[in-house]
Amino acid sequence: MTTWKLVRIFAGFFILLSLALGVSDSPIFVSHYWLYFTAFVGINLLQSGITSWCLMESILRNIGIKGGC
């Protein structure tokens, strides 16, 4: 699996998890502050789309995951 796919898998997982923890109607609600994490992930996705640089992708490459699409 490539870094490109893993970054998107991690981002999707983190968004869904933070929504589940931050929305009061969720059965696993913890705190509304988890919605800040959702915004953080979204901002990082936006930033990586504009600058073509992603910290998560750099970390994955450094641990030996193959880059590319």
PyMOL Python script that loads the backbone (N, CA, C, O; Angstrom):
from pymol import cmd

cmd.read_pdbstr("""\
ATOM      1  N   MET A   1       0.844  -1.167   0.000  1.00  0.00           N
ATOM      2  CA  MET A   1       0.000   0.000   0.000  1.00  0.00           C
ATOM      3  C   MET A   1       0.900   1.243   0.000  1.00  0.00           C
ATOM      4  O   MET A   1       1.952   1.258   0.639  1.00  0.00           O
ATOM      5  N   THR A   2       0.484   2.250  -0.702  1.00  0.00           N
ATOM      6  CA  THR A   2       1.297   3.459  -0.843  1.00  0.00           C
ATOM      7  C   THR A   2       0.941   4.501   0.222  1.00  0.00           C
ATOM      8  O   THR A   2      -0.103   4.423   0.869  1.00  0.00           O
ATOM      9  N   THR A   3       1.839   5.477   0.382  1.00  0.00           N
ATOM     10  CA  THR A   3       1.603   6.550   1.351  1.00  0.00           C
ATOM     11  C   THR A   3       0.335   7.326   1.000  1.00  0.00           C
ATOM     12  O   THR A   3      -0.402   7.748   1.892  1.00  0.00           O
ATOM     13  N   TRP A   4       0.080   7.513  -0.284  1.00  0.00           N
ATOM     14  CA  TRP A   4      -1.096   8.263  -0.737  1.00  0.00           C
ATOM     15  C   TRP A   4      -2.376   7.632  -0.193  1.00  0.00           C
ATOM     16  O   TRP A   4      -3.253   8.329   0.318  1.00  0.00           O
ATOM     17  N   LYS A   5      -2.474   6.307  -0.309  1.00  0.00           N
ATOM     18  CA  LYS A   5      -3.667   5.612   0.168  1.00  0.00           C
ATOM     19  C   LYS A   5      -3.743   5.616   1.687  1.00  0.00           C
ATOM     20  O   LYS A   5      -4.817   5.812   2.256  1.00  0.00           O
ATOM     21  N   LEU A   6      -2.609   5.400   2.347  1.00  0.00           N
ATOM     22  CA  LEU A   6      -2.602   5.360   3.804  1.00  0.00           C
ATOM     23  C   LEU A   6      -2.977   6.700   4.422  1.00  0.00           C
ATOM     24  O   LEU A   6      -3.690   6.737   5.425  1.00  0.00           O
ATOM     25  N   VAL A   7      -2.510   7.795   3.841  1.00  0.00           N
ATOM     26  CA  VAL A   7      -2.865   9.116   4.360  1.00  0.00           C
ATOM     27  C   VAL A   7      -4.369   9.308   4.312  1.00  0.00           C
ATOM     28  O   VAL A   7      -4.957   9.804   5.273  1.00  0.00           O
ATOM     29  N   ARG A   8      -4.992   8.931   3.228  1.00  0.00           N
ATOM     30  CA  ARG A   8      -6.435   9.101   3.102  1.00  0.00           C
ATOM     31  C   ARG A   8      -7.202   8.167   4.038  1.00  0.00           C
ATOM     32  O   ARG A   8      -8.249   8.541   4.567  1.00  0.00           O
ATOM     33  N   ILE A   9      -6.687   6.958   4.243  1.00  0.00           N
ATOM     34  CA  ILE A   9      -7.312   6.021   5.189  1.00  0.00           C
ATOM     35  C   ILE A   9      -7.234   6.582   6.604  1.00  0.00           C
ATOM     36  O   ILE A   9      -8.230   6.583   7.328  1.00  0.00           O
ATOM     37  N   PHE A  10      -6.053   7.059   7.003  1.00  0.00           N
ATOM     38  CA  PHE A  10      -5.893   7.643   8.333  1.00  0.00           C
ATOM     39  C   PHE A  10      -6.786   8.867   8.509  1.00  0.00           C
ATOM     40  O   PHE A  10      -7.439   9.011   9.542  1.00  0.00           O
ATOM     41  N   ALA A  11      -6.821   9.744   7.516  1.00  0.00           N
ATOM     42  CA  ALA A  11      -7.639  10.958   7.612  1.00  0.00           C
ATOM     43  C   ALA A  11      -9.117  10.599   7.759  1.00  0.00           C
ATOM     44  O   ALA A  11      -9.805  11.155   8.614  1.00  0.00           O
ATOM     45  N   GLY A  12      -9.602   9.689   6.945  1.00  0.00           N
ATOM     46  CA  GLY A  12     -10.999   9.270   7.040  1.00  0.00           C
ATOM     47  C   GLY A  12     -11.316   8.643   8.382  1.00  0.00           C
ATOM     48  O   GLY A  12     -12.360   8.924   8.970  1.00  0.00           O
ATOM     49  N   PHE A  13     -10.424   7.796   8.872  1.00  0.00           N
ATOM     50  CA  PHE A  13     -10.623   7.155  10.170  1.00  0.00           C
ATOM     51  C   PHE A  13     -10.658   8.189  11.286  1.00  0.00           C
ATOM     52  O   PHE A  13     -11.541   8.149  12.142  1.00  0.00           O
ATOM     53  N   PHE A  14      -9.697   9.121  11.283  1.00  0.00           N
ATOM     54  CA  PHE A  14      -9.642  10.137  12.331  1.00  0.00           C
ATOM     55  C   PHE A  14     -10.862  11.050  12.301  1.00  0.00           C
ATOM     56  O   PHE A  14     -11.367  11.439  13.354  1.00  0.00           O
ATOM     57  N   ILE A  15     -11.336  11.396  11.117  1.00  0.00           N
ATOM     58  CA  ILE A  15     -12.528  12.243  11.020  1.00  0.00           C
ATOM     59  C   ILE A  15     -13.752  11.509  11.571  1.00  0.00           C
ATOM     60  O   ILE A  15     -14.507  12.074  12.361  1.00  0.00           O
ATOM     61  N   LEU A  16     -13.950  10.271  11.164  1.00  0.00           N
ATOM     62  CA  LEU A  16     -15.105   9.514  11.649  1.00  0.00           C
ATOM     63  C   LEU A  16     -15.029   9.269  13.154  1.00  0.00           C
ATOM     64  O   LEU A  16     -16.039   9.370  13.851  1.00  0.00           O
ATOM     65  N   LEU A  17     -13.845   8.950  13.655  1.00  0.00           N
ATOM     66  CA  LEU A  17     -13.679   8.710  15.083  1.00  0.00           C
ATOM     67  C   LEU A  17     -13.929   9.984  15.890  1.00  0.00           C
ATOM     68  O   LEU A  17     -14.631   9.949  16.900  1.00  0.00           O
ATOM     69  N   SER A  18     -13.360  11.100  15.452  1.00  0.00           N
ATOM     70  CA  SER A  18     -13.540  12.343  16.202  1.00  0.00           C
ATOM     71  C   SER A  18     -14.990  12.832  16.142  1.00  0.00           C
ATOM     72  O   SER A  18     -15.474  13.439  17.097  1.00  0.00           O
ATOM     73  N   LEU A  19     -15.681  12.577  15.037  1.00  0.00           N
ATOM     74  CA  LEU A  19     -17.111  12.908  14.985  1.00  0.00           C
ATOM     75  C   LEU A  19     -17.914  12.027  15.945  1.00  0.00           C
ATOM     76  O   LEU A  19     -18.820  12.503  16.628  1.00  0.00           O
ATOM     77  N   ALA A  20     -17.573  10.753  15.986  1.00  0.00           N
ATOM     78  CA  ALA A  20     -18.272   9.845  16.902  1.00  0.00           C
ATOM     79  C   ALA A  20     -18.048  10.248  18.357  1.00  0.00           C
ATOM     80  O   ALA A  20     -18.949  10.104  19.184  1.00  0.00           O
ATOM     81  N   LEU A  21     -16.859  10.749  18.677  1.00  0.00           N
ATOM     82  CA  LEU A  21     -16.552  11.158  20.043  1.00  0.00           C
ATOM     83  C   LEU A  21     -17.041  12.564  20.371  1.00  0.00           C
ATOM     84  O   LEU A  21     -17.164  12.918  21.544  1.00  0.00           O
ATOM     85  N   GLY A  22     -17.325  13.377  19.337  1.00  0.00           N
ATOM     86  CA  GLY A  22     -17.660  14.769  19.570  1.00  0.00           C
ATOM     87  C   GLY A  22     -19.108  15.172  19.352  1.00  0.00           C
ATOM     88  O   GLY A  22     -19.501  16.272  19.741  1.00  0.00           O
ATOM     89  N   VAL A  23     -19.903  14.321  18.748  1.00  0.00           N
ATOM     90  CA  VAL A  23     -21.315  14.653  18.492  1.00  0.00           C
ATOM     91  C   VAL A  23     -22.153  14.073  19.628  1.00  0.00           C
ATOM     92  O   VAL A  23     -22.069  12.881  19.925  1.00  0.00           O
ATOM     93  N   SER A  24     -22.953  14.914  20.255  1.00  0.00           N
ATOM     94  CA  SER A  24     -23.662  14.508  21.476  1.00  0.00           C
ATOM     95  C   SER A  24     -24.671  13.374  21.267  1.00  0.00           C
ATOM     96  O   SER A  24     -24.998  12.676  22.227  1.00  0.00           O
ATOM     97  N   ASP A  25     -25.168  13.172  20.066  1.00  0.00           N
ATOM     98  CA  ASP A  25     -26.108  12.074  19.812  1.00  0.00           C
ATOM     99  C   ASP A  25     -25.424  10.733  19.589  1.00  0.00           C
ATOM    100  O   ASP A  25     -26.095   9.712  19.433  1.00  0.00           O
ATOM    101  N   SER A  26     -24.104  10.726  19.574  1.00  0.00           N
ATOM    102  CA  SER A  26     -23.355   9.498  19.354  1.00  0.00           C
ATOM    103  C   SER A  26     -23.370   8.636  20.616  1.00  0.00           C
ATOM    104  O   SER A  26     -23.321   9.159  21.729  1.00  0.00           O
ATOM    105  N   PRO A  27     -23.437   7.311  20.441  1.00  0.00           N
ATOM    106  CA  PRO A  27     -23.421   6.429  21.624  1.00  0.00           C
ATOM    107  C   PRO A  27     -22.077   6.420  22.350  1.00  0.00           C
ATOM    108  O   PRO A  27     -22.005   5.992  23.502  1.00  0.00           O
ATOM    109  N   ILE A  28     -21.006   6.889  21.693  1.00  0.00           N
ATOM    110  CA  ILE A  28     -19.694   6.929  22.359  1.00  0.00           C
ATOM    111  C   ILE A  28     -19.222   8.368  22.570  1.00  0.00           C
ATOM    112  O   ILE A  28     -18.022   8.640  22.589  1.00  0.00           O
ATOM    113  N   PHE A  29     -20.180   9.287  22.729  1.00  0.00           N
ATOM    114  CA  PHE A  29     -19.861  10.703  22.942  1.00  0.00           C
ATOM    115  C   PHE A  29     -18.976  10.878  24.171  1.00  0.00           C
ATOM    116  O   PHE A  29     -19.218  10.279  25.219  1.00  0.00           O
ATOM    117  N   VAL A  30     -17.936  11.719  24.021  1.00  0.00           N
ATOM    118  CA  VAL A  30     -17.047  12.048  25.131  1.00  0.00           C
ATOM    119  C   VAL A  30     -17.111  13.543  25.427  1.00  0.00           C
ATOM    120  O   VAL A  30     -17.418  13.947  26.549  1.00  0.00           O
ATOM    121  N   SER A  31     -16.817  14.362  24.413  1.00  0.00           N
ATOM    122  CA  SER A  31     -16.781  15.805  24.603  1.00  0.00           C
ATOM    123  C   SER A  31     -16.904  16.495  23.256  1.00  0.00           C
ATOM    124  O   SER A  31     -16.490  15.957  22.229  1.00  0.00           O
ATOM    125  N   HIS A  32     -17.475  17.688  23.270  1.00  0.00           N
ATOM    126  CA  HIS A  32     -17.581  18.475  22.041  1.00  0.00           C
ATOM    127  C   HIS A  32     -16.205  18.928  21.548  1.00  0.00           C
ATOM    128  O   HIS A  32     -16.050  19.287  20.381  1.00  0.00           O
ATOM    129  N   TYR A  33     -15.225  18.912  22.420  1.00  0.00           N
ATOM    130  CA  TYR A  33     -13.877  19.342  22.033  1.00  0.00           C
ATOM    131  C   TYR A  33     -13.256  18.436  20.969  1.00  0.00           C
ATOM    132  O   TYR A  33     -12.306  18.844  20.301  1.00  0.00           O
ATOM    133  N   TRP A  34     -13.768  17.222  20.798  1.00  0.00           N
ATOM    134  CA  TRP A  34     -13.262  16.332  19.747  1.00  0.00           C
ATOM    135  C   TRP A  34     -13.522  16.903  18.355  1.00  0.00           C
ATOM    136  O   TRP A  34     -12.854  16.526  17.392  1.00  0.00           O
ATOM    137  N   LEU A  35     -14.486  17.805  18.250  1.00  0.00           N
ATOM    138  CA  LEU A  35     -14.776  18.418  16.952  1.00  0.00           C
ATOM    139  C   LEU A  35     -13.613  19.311  16.497  1.00  0.00           C
ATOM    140  O   LEU A  35     -13.444  19.541  15.299  1.00  0.00           O
ATOM    141  N   TYR A  36     -12.815  19.813  17.443  1.00  0.00           N
ATOM    142  CA  TYR A  36     -11.615  20.565  17.069  1.00  0.00           C
ATOM    143  C   TYR A  36     -10.625  19.668  16.328  1.00  0.00           C
ATOM    144  O   TYR A  36      -9.939  20.114  15.408  1.00  0.00           O
ATOM    145  N   PHE A  37     -10.559  18.401  16.738  1.00  0.00           N
ATOM    146  CA  PHE A  37      -9.675  17.464  16.044  1.00  0.00           C
ATOM    147  C   PHE A  37     -10.164  17.212  14.617  1.00  0.00           C
ATOM    148  O   PHE A  37      -9.362  17.084  13.692  1.00  0.00           O
ATOM    149  N   THR A  38     -11.489  17.144  14.448  1.00  0.00           N
ATOM    150  CA  THR A  38     -12.059  17.007  13.104  1.00  0.00           C
ATOM    151  C   THR A  38     -11.636  18.186  12.233  1.00  0.00           C
ATOM    152  O   THR A  38     -11.235  18.004  11.083  1.00  0.00           O
ATOM    153  N   ALA A  39     -11.729  19.391  12.785  1.00  0.00           N
ATOM    154  CA  ALA A  39     -11.311  20.594  12.053  1.00  0.00           C
ATOM    155  C   ALA A  39      -9.813  20.559  11.757  1.00  0.00           C
ATOM    156  O   ALA A  39      -9.393  20.957  10.670  1.00  0.00           O
ATOM    157  N   PHE A  40      -9.011  20.095  12.698  1.00  0.00           N
ATOM    158  CA  PHE A  40      -7.564  19.994  12.501  1.00  0.00           C
ATOM    159  C   PHE A  40      -7.224  19.086  11.318  1.00  0.00           C
ATOM    160  O   PHE A  40      -6.383  19.429  10.488  1.00  0.00           O
ATOM    161  N   VAL A  41      -7.876  17.941  11.248  1.00  0.00           N
ATOM    162  CA  VAL A  41      -7.638  17.018  10.132  1.00  0.00           C
ATOM    163  C   VAL A  41      -8.071  17.649   8.815  1.00  0.00           C
ATOM    164  O   VAL A  41      -7.366  17.542   7.812  1.00  0.00           O
ATOM    165  N   GLY A  42      -9.223  18.303   8.815  1.00  0.00           N
ATOM    166  CA  GLY A  42      -9.701  18.968   7.601  1.00  0.00           C
ATOM    167  C   GLY A  42      -8.769  20.071   7.135  1.00  0.00           C
ATOM    168  O   GLY A  42      -8.514  20.206   5.939  1.00  0.00           O
ATOM    169  N   ILE A  43      -8.255  20.865   8.075  1.00  0.00           N
ATOM    170  CA  ILE A  43      -7.313  21.931   7.732  1.00  0.00           C
ATOM    171  C   ILE A  43      -6.029  21.348   7.155  1.00  0.00           C
ATOM    172  O   ILE A  43      -5.470  21.894   6.204  1.00  0.00           O
ATOM    173  N   ASN A  44      -5.561  20.244   7.727  1.00  0.00           N
ATOM    174  CA  ASN A  44      -4.353  19.613   7.194  1.00  0.00           C
ATOM    175  C   ASN A  44      -4.578  19.054   5.794  1.00  0.00           C
ATOM    176  O   ASN A  44      -3.681  19.125   4.954  1.00  0.00           O
ATOM    177  N   LEU A  45      -5.753  18.502   5.530  1.00  0.00           N
ATOM    178  CA  LEU A  45      -6.065  18.023   4.178  1.00  0.00           C
ATOM    179  C   LEU A  45      -6.102  19.176   3.191  1.00  0.00           C
ATOM    180  O   LEU A  45      -5.590  19.064   2.077  1.00  0.00           O
ATOM    181  N   LEU A  46      -6.706  20.281   3.598  1.00  0.00           N
ATOM    182  CA  LEU A  46      -6.755  21.470   2.749  1.00  0.00           C
ATOM    183  C   LEU A  46      -5.340  21.997   2.481  1.00  0.00           C
ATOM    184  O   LEU A  46      -4.996  22.302   1.339  1.00  0.00           O
ATOM    185  N   GLN A  47      -4.530  22.102   3.525  1.00  0.00           N
ATOM    186  CA  GLN A  47      -3.157  22.568   3.396  1.00  0.00           C
ATOM    187  C   GLN A  47      -2.347  21.674   2.470  1.00  0.00           C
ATOM    188  O   GLN A  47      -1.592  22.175   1.636  1.00  0.00           O
ATOM    189  N   SER A  48      -2.492  20.361   2.602  1.00  0.00           N
ATOM    190  CA  SER A  48      -1.712  19.457   1.757  1.00  0.00           C
ATOM    191  C   SER A  48      -2.163  19.521   0.303  1.00  0.00           C
ATOM    192  O   SER A  48      -1.362  19.304  -0.606  1.00  0.00           O
ATOM    193  N   GLY A  49      -3.434  19.817   0.081  1.00  0.00           N
ATOM    194  CA  GLY A  49      -3.921  19.978  -1.285  1.00  0.00           C
ATOM    195  C   GLY A  49      -3.375  21.226  -1.946  1.00  0.00           C
ATOM    196  O   GLY A  49      -3.138  21.244  -3.154  1.00  0.00           O
ATOM    197  N   ILE A  50      -3.175  22.270  -1.156  1.00  0.00           N
ATOM    198  CA  ILE A  50      -2.665  23.531  -1.701  1.00  0.00           C
ATOM    199  C   ILE A  50      -1.151  23.504  -1.879  1.00  0.00           C
ATOM    200  O   ILE A  50      -0.632  23.969  -2.894  1.00  0.00           O
ATOM    201  N   THR A  51      -0.439  22.956  -0.886  1.00  0.00           N
ATOM    202  CA  THR A  51       1.028  23.020  -0.906  1.00  0.00           C
ATOM    203  C   THR A  51       1.689  21.763  -1.460  1.00  0.00           C
ATOM    204  O   THR A  51       2.888  21.772  -1.738  1.00  0.00           O
ATOM    205  N   SER A  52       0.934  20.693  -1.623  1.00  0.00           N
ATOM    206  CA  SER A  52       1.464  19.390  -2.062  1.00  0.00           C
ATOM    207  C   SER A  52       2.455  18.805  -1.070  1.00  0.00           C
ATOM    208  O   SER A  52       3.318  18.017  -1.457  1.00  0.00           O
ATOM    209  N   TRP A  53       2.347  19.177   0.212  1.00  0.00           N
ATOM    210  CA  TRP A  53       3.181  18.621   1.270  1.00  0.00           C
ATOM    211  C   TRP A  53       2.288  18.160   2.416  1.00  0.00           C
ATOM    212  O   TRP A  53       1.384  18.880   2.840  1.00  0.00           O
ATOM    213  N   CYS A  54       2.549  16.960   2.911  1.00  0.00           N
ATOM    214  CA  CYS A  54       1.751  16.397   3.991  1.00  0.00           C
ATOM    215  C   CYS A  54       2.690  15.756   5.013  1.00  0.00           C
ATOM    216  O   CYS A  54       3.503  14.900   4.662  1.00  0.00           O
ATOM    217  N   LEU A  55       2.578  16.169   6.273  1.00  0.00           N
ATOM    218  CA  LEU A  55       3.432  15.642   7.325  1.00  0.00           C
ATOM    219  C   LEU A  55       3.254  14.138   7.478  1.00  0.00           C
ATOM    220  O   LEU A  55       4.236  13.410   7.623  1.00  0.00           O
ATOM    221  N   MET A  56       2.018  13.670   7.448  1.00  0.00           N
ATOM    222  CA  MET A  56       1.760  12.231   7.596  1.00  0.00           C
ATOM    223  C   MET A  56       2.440  11.433   6.491  1.00  0.00           C
ATOM    224  O   MET A  56       2.995  10.364   6.744  1.00  0.00           O
ATOM    225  N   GLU A  57       2.399  11.945   5.282  1.00  0.00           N
ATOM    226  CA  GLU A  57       3.053  11.258   4.162  1.00  0.00           C
ATOM    227  C   GLU A  57       4.566  11.229   4.365  1.00  0.00           C
ATOM    228  O   GLU A  57       5.209  10.222   4.069  1.00  0.00           O
ATOM    229  N   SER A  58       5.134  12.313   4.863  1.00  0.00           N
ATOM    230  CA  SER A  58       6.574  12.352   5.140  1.00  0.00           C
ATOM    231  C   SER A  58       6.943  11.335   6.209  1.00  0.00           C
ATOM    232  O   SER A  58       7.961  10.653   6.092  1.00  0.00           O
ATOM    233  N   ILE A  59       6.127  11.229   7.247  1.00  0.00           N
ATOM    234  CA  ILE A  59       6.391  10.251   8.311  1.00  0.00           C
ATOM    235  C   ILE A  59       6.323   8.833   7.758  1.00  0.00           C
ATOM    236  O   ILE A  59       7.178   8.004   8.070  1.00  0.00           O
ATOM    237  N   LEU A  60       5.321   8.554   6.947  1.00  0.00           N
ATOM    238  CA  LEU A  60       5.177   7.211   6.372  1.00  0.00           C
ATOM    239  C   LEU A  60       6.357   6.860   5.464  1.00  0.00           C
ATOM    240  O   LEU A  60       6.828   5.723   5.472  1.00  0.00           O
ATOM    241  N   ARG A  61       6.830   7.823   4.688  1.00  0.00           N
ATOM    242  CA  ARG A  61       8.001   7.584   3.833  1.00  0.00           C
ATOM    243  C   ARG A  61       9.241   7.301   4.667  1.00  0.00           C
ATOM    244  O   ARG A  61      10.051   6.444   4.315  1.00  0.00           O
ATOM    245  N   ASN A  62       9.389   8.028   5.782  1.00  0.00           N
ATOM    246  CA  ASN A  62      10.554   7.829   6.646  1.00  0.00           C
ATOM    247  C   ASN A  62      10.567   6.468   7.311  1.00  0.00           C
ATOM    248  O   ASN A  62      11.639   5.965   7.648  1.00  0.00           O
ATOM    249  N   ILE A  63       9.402   5.851   7.511  1.00  0.00           N
ATOM    250  CA  ILE A  63       9.384   4.508   8.104  1.00  0.00           C
ATOM    251  C   ILE A  63       9.425   3.406   7.047  1.00  0.00           C
ATOM    252  O   ILE A  63       9.362   2.220   7.369  1.00  0.00           O
ATOM    253  N   GLY A  64       9.532   3.813   5.783  1.00  0.00           N
ATOM    254  CA  GLY A  64       9.753   2.833   4.733  1.00  0.00           C
ATOM    255  C   GLY A  64       8.573   2.483   3.849  1.00  0.00           C
ATOM    256  O   GLY A  64       8.679   1.565   3.036  1.00  0.00           O
ATOM    257  N   ILE A  65       7.451   3.179   3.976  1.00  0.00           N
ATOM    258  CA  ILE A  65       6.302   2.924   3.115  1.00  0.00           C
ATOM    259  C   ILE A  65       6.570   3.543   1.749  1.00  0.00           C
ATOM    260  O   ILE A  65       7.091   4.654   1.648  1.00  0.00           O
ATOM    261  N   LYS A  66       6.209   2.812   0.705  1.00  0.00           N
ATOM    262  CA  LYS A  66       6.431   3.273  -0.659  1.00  0.00           C
ATOM    263  C   LYS A  66       5.560   4.474  -0.980  1.00  0.00           C
ATOM    264  O   LYS A  66       4.360   4.463  -0.705  1.00  0.00           O
ATOM    265  N   GLY A  67       6.153   5.510  -1.560  1.00  0.00           N
ATOM    266  CA  GLY A  67       5.419   6.710  -1.942  1.00  0.00           C
ATOM    267  C   GLY A  67       4.678   6.508  -3.249  1.00  0.00           C
ATOM    268  O   GLY A  67       4.804   5.468  -3.895  1.00  0.00           O
ATOM    269  N   GLY A  68       3.907   7.508  -3.631  1.00  0.00           N
ATOM    270  CA  GLY A  68       3.212   7.461  -4.912  1.00  0.00           C
ATOM    271  C   GLY A  68       1.721   7.297  -4.767  1.00  0.00           C
ATOM    272  O   GLY A  68       1.190   7.230  -3.658  1.00  0.00           O
ATOM    273  N   CYS A  69       1.043   7.233  -5.912  1.00  0.00           N
ATOM    274  CA  CYS A  69      -0.426   7.137  -5.918  1.00  0.00           C
ATOM    275  C   CYS A  69      -0.865   5.722  -5.761  1.00  0.00           C
ATOM    276  O   CYS A  69      -2.064   5.446  -5.743  1.00  0.00           O
TER     277      CYS A  69
END
""", "prot")
cmd.dss("prot")
cmd.show_as("cartoon", "prot")
cmd.util.cbc("prot")
cmd.orient("prot")
